[in-house]
């Protein structure tokens, strides 16, 4: 019994020492990241070492080396999952084909580049499955580096790091040495992935400098795991950046390369240069007002992009920001924009309509640099946030809030359709998105856009068997959903003649009036069975959730 109690005590202590992020991973849905360990087993090529001497190398990995690399892949997966920012999935593939050609760097040393690795990988795997690929290839000679991460990497946006163990003896010796010293085996792999993280962080207008952080604030080798964990959690010490921007985890390359609608998260302060360039799948983008500047070439050659909504608060559109967006037909530009850089909309010749939230005088005051003639040819619609949303509409602020929060992206063609009837599926989806689009506990039924939202709403007891996705949402339904999400709080009876005291929605109506979500349709009527428009629904949500 004493032995059992001791074991239980140890388990409790261990659980107490786990990072809080580990528990967060159990409570929330984390984004999936897919990694590939590609083991290139054979080399038959000239190699130039770190002393700039060239020799011909013929090398085949022994099975023991391959097995150890597989063990390191498992260790890498376990570590990335333990940090609590992603659900890491790591696969290993063995490449039997022989690498016969390497690239020479400007310095003279040999490199194994993405353009050389891609043909081998495409014969074995679907590269579009992965976010980052570690290509492990021995040169058998000292090159001055244990790993190298390339920018740009693969054409699809997946990162690539060449890991160079040198040969089986060096890998085996270093593994044993790190084990004896109780040091981290996978430091090189995480180090190289963090270099890829530097590039991904720049997409969101932020940056950090990995080597400066290490050298100046975590110089000891036994600090590597602490250092890298701090960088991943965006809490690194020093003045060289705090680490990977948290929003990076939500947009791994496999998501970015297939995304059709991009809603930049509210709170993002800038968009980096070349951030989403050449994303030909992208058709629509919404940029929140928390962004101060759209970086140069941010959407360069996004040839499928048809609509851009830039929300109030954005002050600068950089040079070449939307250059080559040949399908772009309509843009919403806020009065907060003070400058549009050179060729900001160059070669975006399809723009027909610009919805501008300011006056004609304000538009003429914008500093518009050269080669933006497409804007002068377009029709400028003044005092409009979108095609059908004027700046003085009663629902204007809620619409901006809903767009900024990714609650809705509008109905297309520059419209929000505020007067259109809101369906039950739409309001449930709005509520789900407003709550962070959580993954439901159970499996969603169907593949409709609202499938997960409906499953989540059932699990939250918001809806029951009477729910009908395409049927209109009534005023009673709308306040009931919001009331239940708020915990069904009690409130003083509303006193509306058309809300019986025993009605199942009576408590929700009373709460909604007290909360200021709605005041009813007249002094003595709530009109519980009246259907809601999209403008009304986002206004209800705005009043209930935004304050």
N, C-alpha and C positions, 0 to 999 in steps of 0.2 A: 504493500500500500504506500509506504514511504517513497519507494522508487517511482510509483505512478504519480504521486503528488509532485515529485521533483520534476518529472517530465512535463507535467502540466504547467508548472511554474515557469520552466524554460520556454515553453511555447507562448505563454502569456507575455513574457519579457520580450521575446522575438517579435511578437505582433506589435508590442508597444514601440519597438524601434523601427518598424516599417515607416517609410515616408508617407506623409498624408496623401501624396499623389497616388499611391497604390490603392488607397481606399476610394479616392475620387474616381478611379478607373472602374470600380464596381458600381458606382452610383450614376454614372453618366455614360453616354455612348461616345466612344473615342473614334476618331477617323482611322481608316485602314491605310497602312503603308505597306508596299510590297517590295521586297528586296531579293536580289539574285546574287548568289555566290557562284560565279562562273569560273571553273577550274580548268585552265588551259594546260594540259598535261605535257605537251610536247613542243619543243623549240628546235629549229634547225636554221639558224640565221647568223649573220654577222652582228656583233654586239660591241658598242663603244662604251667603255666603263667610265667611272668618275675621274680617271686620270687621262681620259681622252685617247686611250689605247683601244684599238679594234682587234677583235679576234673572232673566229667562227666558233659558235657554240652549238653543240648537239646535246640536248638534255631531255630525259623522260622522267616525270615524277614517279617515284615509287608509290605503291598503294598506301604505305604508312603515312606519307605526306598528305595524300588525298583524304585519308581518314581523319587526320588531325585538323585539316581545314574544315571538314564537316562538323567536327566538334566545336570549332571556333564559330561556325555559323549558328549552331544551337546557342552558344554562350551569347552571341550578339543579339539574337532574337529575344532571349530571356532578359537581357539588360534593357533593351529598348522598350519591352513591355513593362518592365518594373518601374520605369521613370514616370509613367502615367500620362503621356501626351498622345499616344497612338496605340493602335493594335497592330503590332508588327508581324508580318508574315514573311518568313525567309525560306527560300528554296535554293537547292544546290544543283548545278548541272555540270557534268564532266564533258569537256571538249576533247575528243580524241584526235581531231584533225591537227596537223602540224602547222605551227606558225612559222612562216619562212621569211617574213620581212618585217622589219621594225622601222620606226621613223627616227631621224636625227633631230635633236633640239638645236636651237640656235647656239647653245653652249657646246654642242657636239655630242652629248651623251644620248644614249638610245632611249626611246619612249615607245610605249604601246598605246596607240591612240584610239579613240572611239571609231574613227573611220576604218581602222584595221580590225577592231574587235567585232563590229556590227555584222559583217558577212558570216563570220563563224556562228554568231549567236542566232542570226535569223534562220539558219538551217536547223537549229535545235529548239528554239523557244519563240514565243510571241513577245517581242520586246515591249509592246504596248501594255503588257500586264504589269510592268515594273516601274517603280519610282526611282530606284537607285540600284546600280549594278556594280558589284566588286569583281573585277577581272583579275584573277590571281595567276600570274605568269612568272616563272623563275628565269632570270638571266644568267645565273650562276656566278656573276661578277658583282663587285661593289660599284654602285652607280651614284652614291651620295644621297639616295632617297629610299625610304621603305614603302612609300605610297605616293601617288600623284593623282590629284583630282582635276579634271579638265573642264574648261569653260570656253566655248560651249561644249556640251556633252553630246548625247545622241540627238538626232534630228527631232525626235518626238518629245524632247524635254526631259527625258529620264537622265539622271546623273550617272557618271561613270568615274570610278576610281580604279587605277591600276595598283594593285598590291604586289610588292616585289619582295618575297621572302628570301630571295637570293638562291637558295637551294634547300634540299631536305635537311642537311646537316645544320645549317644556320637556323632554320625554323625550329628544329628539334632542340638545339642548344638554347635558343632564346626562350622557348617555352619552358624548359626545365629551369632556366635561370629565373624567370619571372615567378615560377611556382615556388622555388626555394626562397625568394625574397618577398613572397606574398604580394606580388604586384599583379597588375591587370593584364590578362592575355590579349584582350581585344582592343587595346588602346589605339593601335594603328588604324583599325577599321572605323572606330568611332571618330577618331581624328579626321580621317578623310571625309567621312559623311558630314562632319561639321563644316568642312570647306564648302561642300555643296550647300549647306545651310546658310553660309555667308551669301551665296548668290540668290537663294530663295528669299532671304530676308530683304535684300535690296529691292525686290519686286514691290515691297510694301513701304518703300521710302525710308527704311532704316538700315543700319549696318553695324557690324562688329568686326574686330580684327583678331582672329583666332590666335595667331602666333604672339601678338602683343599681349593678349590676355594671359597666355601661358607664361611667357618670359617674365612679365612684370609682376604677376600676382599669384601664380601657381607654379613656381619654378621647379619644385621638387618632383621627382618621378613618382613618388608615392601619393602625390596630389592629383594625378591625372584624372582618376574617376570622379573625384569631387569637382574638379575644374569642368570636365565635360558635362557632368550632370547639371552644374550651375548654368552653363551655356544653354543647354537644352531647355531648362526651365526659365530662361531669360532673367537670371539673377546673378550673373557673373560680376565679380569685383572689378574695380578699376575704372578707367576713363576711356576705354576702347570699345564701348558698347557692352550691353548686358547680355547679349546672346540672341538666339533665334526668336524672331518676332512670333508671338503666339499664334497669330492668324495663319502662319505658314502651315501648321499641322492640318488645318481644315482644307487646304488646297494642295494636296500632293500632286505631282505631275500627271498621274493617271486621271485625276479629276479635271485638271486644267485643260488637258488635251482633248477632252470630250465635252466640255462644258459649252452649252449653247447660250445660257443666260447667266451673266456675271453680275452679282449684286455685292459690290464692295462693302464689307461690314462697317456699320456705323462705329465711329471711334478711330478708324484708320485715319492717320493725319496726312499722308501723302502717298502718291503712287510713283514708284521708281522708274528710272529710264529703262526702256525696252521691256517693261514688266510683262506685258501680255502680247508682245509683238508676234506676228505670223501665226496667231491662233485663228485658223481659217474656219473652225467650227463655230466660233462665237458669233451670235446674231444680235444680241442685245446686251447693253451694259448700263448699270446704274451706279453713279458715283455720289456718295453721301456728302453732305455739307461739312462734315468734320475734316474732309480732305482739303488742304489748303492749295495744293498744286498737283496737277497731272503732269508727270515727268515727260521729258523729251522722248519721242518715239514710243510712248507707252503702249499704244495700240497700232503701231506701224504695221501696215500690210495685213490687217485683220479683214480680209477680203469678203467675209461673210457677214460682217457687222452691218446691220440695217438701221439700228436705232440706238441712240445714246441719251440718257437722262442725267444731266449734271445738276445736282441739287444746290439750293442756296447755301452759300458759305465758301464754295470753291472760288479762289481768287485768281488762279493762273492756269492757263493751258499751255504747256510747253511746246517748243519747236518740234515739228514732225509728229506730234502726239497722235493724230489720226491720219497721218499721211498714208496714202494707198488704200484707204478703206473705201474701195470702189463701189460697194453696195449701199453705203450709208445714204439714207434718204431723208432722215429727220433727226434733229438734235435739239435738246432742251438746254438752254444756257441761262444761268441765273444772273441777276443784276450785280451780284458780288464779284463777277469776273472782271478784272481790271486789265488783263493783257492776254493776247493770243499770240504765241510765238511764230516765228517764220515757218512757213509750210505746215502750220498746225493742222490745217485741213487740206493740204495739198493733194492733188490727185484723188480727192473725194468728190468727184464731179457729179454724183447722183443726188446730192443734197438739194432738196426742193423746199423744205420748210425748216425754219429755225423758230422755236418757241422761246421767247425771251421774256424774263419776268420783270424787266424794267421798262422804262419809257424809250421813245425814239431818241431823245436827247442823251439818255444814259448809254444807249447803244453806240451812238456816234462818239462818245467819250472814251470808249474802249481802245486801248493801244493794240491795234491789229497790225502785225508785221506783214512783210511782203509774202507773195505767193499764197494768199488766202482768198483769191478771187471768187471761189465757189460761194463764199458767204455773201458777197455782193450780188450774186446772181439769184440767190435763194429769196423766198418770201419770208420776211421777218414779221412774226406775229407778236406784237408787244403786249406786255402785262399778262403773259400766260406762262404757267408752269408746265403744262402739257397742252395738247391740242384742244382738249375739252375741260381744262381746269384753269380758270382765271385766278390771278393772285388775290382778288377780293371775294372769291367764293367762300361761303361759310364752311365748306369742307376742305379748303385749301391746305391748312396746317395739318389736319389729320392725313391727307393724301401724302404730303411730303414725309410725314412721320412713318407712314406705312411703307412707302418706297424705300426710305432710308433704312428701315429695320428689316427689309427683305420679307415683309409680311405679304406684299403683293407686288408684282412687277407691271401692273397695268394689263390692258387687254390687247395691246399691239397697235400698230399704225399711229403711235404717239398718243393714244387715248387711254384714259382711266375708266371711262364709262361710269361716271358717278351716279347717273340716273337709272342704270340697268338694275333689274331685280337681282338681289343676292340669293344664291341658292344655299341650301343647307350644307352642301359639300364645300362651298366657298368659305362660309364663315368658320366651319370646323377647321379648314386648312389655314385660314388666317390665325385662328387661336393657337393652332399647333406651331406655326412658324413664330408667332409672338412669344411662345414659350421655349424657343430654341430648337424646334424640329426634333424632339427627342425620339429615339428609336423605341417603338412600342415593345412591350414584353412579349406579346404574342405575334404570330405571323399575320401579316396583312392579307386580306382577301382581295384579289384582283390586282391589276396593274395600272389603274387609273391614277391620275396625279394626286388624288385625295386619299388613296388607299391606306397609307400609313397614318395619315391624320385621323381617319375614321376609326382605325383600330385603337389609336392612342385615346381618342375621345371616349370610346367604349370603356377602356380600362380606367379612365378618370370618372366614369359614371356621368358623363355629360349627356350622352345620348342613350336611347334604348331601342326597342324593336320598332318604334314608330318612325325612326329616322328614315328619310328618303333623300338620297343624295341630290337629285335634280329638282326636287320640290322647293318652292320659295321658303326663305327663312322669315318667320314672323317676328314682330317686336317682342312677343312673350318669349319665344325661343332664344332670341339674342341676349336678353337680360338674364335669362335662366342659365345659359352657358357661362356667362361672365360671373354670375353669382356663385355658381357651384365651384368655379375655379378659385374664387376668393375665399372658399371655405364655408359657404352658405351662412354668412353672418346674419344675425337678427337686426331688424330695423323697425322703426315706427311705421304703422300701417299707412299706406299711401292715401287712402280715402277716395280713390277713383271709383266712379259709379259703375264702370264696366270691369272692375277687378273684384270679384266676390272674395270675401274673407277666406273661404275654403278652397279657392283655386290653387292648384299646385304651383302656379307661378306667382302667387301673391307675395310671398317673401322676397322673391327676386325683384319684383317691381318696386316694393318698398325700399329695398337696398339701393336699387338703381337711382331712384329719386333722391334718396339721402346722399348718395355718393356723387350726384351731379352728372350721372351718365346720360340721363334724359329727364325731361320735366313733363313728359306726356304730350299728347297732341292738342289738348285744351285744358282749361282749368279743372274740369271734372272727368276727363276721359284720357285713358292710356292707349286705347285701340290695340289690344293685345293680338288680335288676329290680322292686323294690317301687315302687308309684306314690306320688307326692308330693301332699300336700294344699297348699292355698293358704297355710295357716299355716306349714307347713314351708318352703315356697319362700321366703316373705318373710323367714323366719328365716335361711335360708342366705344370702340376698342381704345381709341386715343384717350378719351376721358377716363376710362377705367384703368388703363395700364401705363399710360405715359407719365403720369404724375406721381 
